[in-house]
Amino acid sequence: MRATPKTIQSPPSELDKPAKERIVYEATRLFTWWGVNISSQMIAHFAHTNVATIIKHFGTRERLVFDFLKSLIKQAEQSWKEITTSEVGPPV
């Protein structure tokens, strides 16, 4: 009797993620590197989707910018909280 061949699974693809997740990831990456003036077309291109999908999930590009800036503020607040709550020894 012949052994059944092993199935080869394809490696996980970026396209396996939901479009909204890809959009947020790429928008964050592009805003970080190039600033918030990146176009919706550029975000859609790197997220492997189209502008209509961005509009469907976020309404406008400005909502993506708002969410990005909000996440930066949250990170800064968290960093500040860690700094202020850490034990500081005497100055050297």
N, C-alpha and C positions, 0 to 999 in steps of 0.2 A: 504494500500500500504506500502511496506517495504522501509525503508530508505536505501539509498545506503551506503555501508560501507565506512568508511574513509580510504583513501589510506595512507599507511605509507611509507614515503620517507626514504631511507637509509641515514645515515649520510654521509657527504662529505668524500670522500676517498682521500688519498694521490695520488692514481693512477688516479684520475680525472685530475690532472695537466699534462701538456705536458711533455714528457720525457726530453727534453732539460732543462726545468725549474727544474725538479727533480734532474737532474745531477748537475746543477750549485749549487743548494741548498746543496746537500749532499757533493759535492766536497768542498765547502766553509766550511761547518761544520767539515768535516774530516781534512782538511788542518789546520783549526784553532786549533783543539784538538790534532792532532797527527803529524803535520808538512807536508811538501809538498812531502815527500817520500811515501805517501800512493799509493798503486797500483791502476791501472784502474779497476781491478777485484773487489777490495774493494769498490770503488766508485760506480761501476755498481750494486753491491749487495745491497748497502744501498739505491740506487736510484730506485730499482726494475726494472732494465733493464739489458742490456748486454753490453759488451765491444764494439761490433760492432756499437751499437747506439752512444756510446761516440765518436768513430772514425767518424761516419757519421756526427755528429754535430760539432765536434771540430778538427778533423784531428788527433791530438795527445793529450796525457795527458799533455804534456808540454804547450799546448795552454790553458788548464784549469788552470795550475799553473800560467801562464802569466796573465790571466784574474783575477785570485785571487789576485796576487801581485799588479796588476794595481788598483784593487778596494781598497786595503789597502792604497796605496799611495794617492788615491783620498780622502779617509776618513781622512787621516792625514792632507792633505792640507786643507780640509774643517774645521777640528778642529783648525788648526793653524790660519786660516782666522778668525774664530769666536773669538779666543783668542786675536788676534791683533786688531780687530775692536771693541771689547767690551770696555766700559768705565772703566778705572782703576782709582780708587780713590788714594789719597795720602797714602804712606806707613804708617802702624800703628806701 
